[in-house]
Amino acid sequence: MKKILLLLLSLSLFTFGSNQMKNFRSVPADKVQLLQKGKGKNFCPVCGMTLPVFYKTNHAAKHNGKDHQYCSIHCL
């Protein structure tokens, strides 16, 4: 009986716990505000990661009068 209860508990935790594993950094494309201009505006200028996917960790800076947007603080 204990084995059955333990099995049911572990299966339910696995099932309900997997829904919590969403990417918190991602935002729908229509809600993204990109500050950069040009062909590469969707990508980090340092590492090339896609900015909309990592939108919530983005950082922006103005350098030499141009806006740049980075995927994370590490690339800033």
Backbone as CSV, one residue per row, in Angstrom:
resi,resn,N_x,N_y,N_z,CA_x,CA_y,CA_z,C_x,C_y,C_z
1,MET,0.821,-1.201,0.000,0.000,0.000,0.000,0.863,1.262,0.000
2,LYS,1.942,1.213,0.796,2.841,2.366,0.857,3.514,2.611,-0.492
3,LYS,3.865,1.534,-1.165,4.514,1.669,-2.469,3.578,2.306,-3.486
4,ILE,2.318,1.941,-3.441,1.336,2.503,-4.376,1.135,3.987,-4.101
5,LEU,1.019,4.351,-2.829,0.863,5.768,-2.474,2.096,6.577,-2.855
6,LEU,3.265,6.005,-2.617,4.502,6.688,-2.988,4.602,6.862,-4.500
7,LEU,4.212,5.850,-5.234,4.220,5.931,-6.693,3.248,6.995,-7.194
8,LEU,2.038,7.026,-6.635,1.055,8.039,-7.030,1.527,9.447,-6.678
9,LEU,2.131,9.595,-5.521,2.648,10.900,-5.115,3.758,11.371,-6.043
10,SER,4.691,10.483,-6.366,5.791,10.869,-7.249,5.302,11.174,-8.665
11,LEU,4.343,10.425,-9.160,3.795,10.704,-10.491,3.038,12.024,-10.524
12,SER,2.293,12.310,-9.475,1.553,13.577,-9.449,2.497,14.764,-9.325
13,LEU,3.560,14.633,-8.538,4.542,15.716,-8.435,5.242,15.951,-9.765
14,PHE,5.567,14.879,-10.447,6.215,15.008,-11.751,5.281,15.663,-12.765
15,THR,4.026,15.273,-12.760,3.049,15.810,-13.713,2.780,17.284,-13.467
16,PHE,2.508,17.648,-12.229,2.175,19.035,-11.921,3.416,19.919,-11.853
17,GLY,4.545,19.355,-11.517,5.782,20.126,-11.442,6.331,20.497,-12.806
18,SER,6.032,19.714,-13.819,6.561,20.001,-15.152,5.922,21.243,-15.765
19,ASN,4.732,21.629,-15.319,4.087,22.833,-15.836,4.778,24.100,-15.360
20,GLN,5.532,24.025,-14.297,6.205,25.185,-13.734,7.519,25.489,-14.448
21,MET,7.931,24.676,-15.378,9.223,24.821,-16.025,9.157,25.671,-17.292
22,LYS,8.368,26.719,-17.287,8.269,27.589,-18.451,9.445,28.561,-18.458
23,ASN,9.800,29.050,-19.624,10.883,30.011,-19.747,10.372,31.383,-19.322
24,PHE,10.779,31.841,-18.155,10.286,33.109,-17.637,10.832,34.311,-18.399
25,ARG,11.903,34.137,-19.154,12.528,35.253,-19.862,11.843,35.584,-21.174
26,SER,11.109,34.639,-21.717,10.503,34.800,-23.032,9.241,35.658,-22.980
27,VAL,9.048,36.448,-24.029,7.893,37.339,-24.164,7.358,37.170,-25.588
28,PRO,6.040,37.241,-25.796,5.506,37.182,-27.164,6.088,38.295,-28.043
29,ALA,6.275,38.007,-29.313,6.942,38.942,-30.226,6.209,40.272,-30.356
30,ASP,4.899,40.287,-30.192,4.165,41.546,-30.335,4.318,42.465,-29.124
31,LYS,4.844,41.960,-28.017,5.031,42.783,-26.821,6.473,43.256,-26.631
32,VAL,7.358,42.875,-27.526,8.772,43.223,-27.415,9.016,44.623,-27.950
33,GLN,9.777,45.405,-27.196,10.161,46.748,-27.641,11.669,46.744,-27.867
34,LEU,12.067,46.757,-29.135,13.480,46.755,-29.485,13.934,48.176,-29.762
35,LEU,15.062,48.553,-29.181,15.580,49.907,-29.330,16.586,50.022,-30.463
36,GLN,17.188,48.919,-30.853,18.206,48.940,-31.897,17.570,49.109,-33.272
37,LYS,18.364,49.539,-34.206,17.931,49.702,-35.598,18.741,48.766,-36.489
38,GLY,18.232,48.496,-37.666,18.968,47.730,-38.659,18.604,46.257,-38.710
39,LYS,19.374,45.511,-39.508,19.094,44.094,-39.730,19.269,43.257,-38.466
40,GLY,20.238,43.594,-37.642,20.537,42.794,-36.458,19.849,43.259,-35.198
41,LYS,18.738,43.970,-35.327,18.082,44.532,-34.143,17.478,43.467,-33.232
42,ASN,17.233,42.271,-33.741,16.661,41.190,-32.930,17.706,40.391,-32.165
43,PHE,18.983,40.739,-32.320,20.050,39.936,-31.738,20.975,40.777,-30.872
44,CYS,21.556,40.145,-29.859,22.542,40.790,-28.994,23.793,41.070,-29.825
45,PRO,24.340,42.300,-29.779,25.514,42.614,-30.588,26.792,41.920,-30.117
46,VAL,26.821,41.391,-28.899,28.022,40.751,-28.367,28.028,39.248,-28.650
47,CYS,26.946,38.557,-28.264,26.949,37.095,-28.370,26.011,36.550,-29.446
48,GLY,25.100,37.379,-29.964,24.207,36.949,-31.027,22.933,36.258,-30.574
49,MET,22.674,36.213,-29.272,21.437,35.585,-28.791,20.226,36.393,-29.238
50,THR,19.106,35.728,-29.402,17.872,36.373,-29.833,17.281,37.172,-28.680
51,LEU,17.085,38.473,-28.876,16.609,39.354,-27.812,15.178,39.079,-27.363
52,PRO,14.216,38.801,-28.251,12.861,38.525,-27.762,12.769,37.294,-26.858
53,VAL,13.608,36.311,-27.079,13.588,35.116,-26.241,14.088,35.434,-24.835
54,PHE,15.068,36.331,-24.732,15.645,36.704,-23.444,15.262,38.134,-23.087
55,TYR,14.024,38.511,-23.365,13.591,39.902,-23.224,13.599,40.387,-21.779
56,LYS,13.225,39.555,-20.844,13.134,39.996,-19.452,14.495,40.170,-18.797
57,THR,15.551,39.678,-19.412,16.895,39.893,-18.887,17.671,40.904,-19.728
58,ASN,17.007,41.552,-20.676,17.654,42.536,-21.545,18.124,43.764,-20.778
59,HIS,19.161,44.378,-21.307,19.651,45.656,-20.814,19.942,46.519,-22.031
60,ALA,19.701,47.804,-21.901,19.931,48.731,-23.012,20.921,49.798,-22.580
61,ALA,21.703,50.269,-23.547,22.671,51.329,-23.284,22.829,52.160,-24.546
62,LYS,23.175,53.417,-24.361,23.445,54.303,-25.487,24.950,54.519,-25.543
63,HIS,25.546,54.199,-26.693,26.990,54.328,-26.876,27.245,55.065,-28.183
64,ASN,27.964,56.157,-28.107,28.254,57.001,-29.272,26.978,57.432,-29.984
65,GLY,25.940,57.735,-29.216,24.688,58.221,-29.778,23.778,57.153,-30.362
66,LYS,24.168,55.889,-30.271,23.348,54.792,-30.795,22.853,53.921,-29.642
67,ASP,21.610,53.456,-29.766,21.044,52.552,-28.770,21.486,51.125,-29.059
68,HIS,21.901,50.445,-28.015,22.266,49.032,-28.112,21.485,48.281,-27.052
69,GLN,21.070,47.075,-27.384,20.300,46.246,-26.471,21.015,44.905,-26.339
70,TYR,21.244,44.480,-25.095,22.016,43.279,-24.817,21.133,42.226,-24.155
71,CYS,21.450,40.965,-24.359,20.613,39.877,-23.841,20.694,39.747,-22.329
72,SER,21.813,40.139,-21.728,21.958,40.011,-20.278,23.012,40.995,-19.788
73,ILE,23.156,41.067,-18.488,24.143,41.957,-17.884,25.565,41.507,-18.226
74,HIS,25.748,40.227,-18.519,27.075,39.709,-18.850,27.588,40.266,-20.176
75,CYS,26.706,40.528,-21.113,27.111,41.070,-22.411,27.218,42.592,-22.398
76,LEU,26.632,43.213,-21.389,26.666,44.671,-21.299,28.079,45.116,-21.031
